[in-house]
Amino acid sequence: MITHDVDEAIYMADRIVLMTNGPNATIGEILKVPFPHPRDRHAMPET
């Protein structure tokens, strides 16, 4: 799934793959989401 919404990515994913900028974009950093499942979308901004 591709999204530009950081909150959505954190809520749905176990890992987030960042892309580099530009027309020749490649895979950049891969981040592990440290929050356990199930996640409460309404409580996420408070953590």
MODA-V786342 format. One line per field, one symbol per residue. ss: DSSP state (~ for helix, > for strand, _ for the rest). phi: phi as a letter, one per 40 degrees, with the letter a starting at -180 (. if undefined). psi: psi as a letter, one per 30 degrees, with the letter a starting at -180 (. if undefined). A space follows every 10 residues. Layout:
ss: ???
phi: ???
psi: ???
//
This chain:
ss: _____~~~~~ ~~__>>>>>_ ______>>>> >>________ ___~~~_
phi: .babcccccc ccbcbbbcbc chcbdbcbcb bcccccccbc dccdccc
psi: kklgjeeeee eflfkkjkll llfhklkbkj kkkgkllkkj effeff.
//
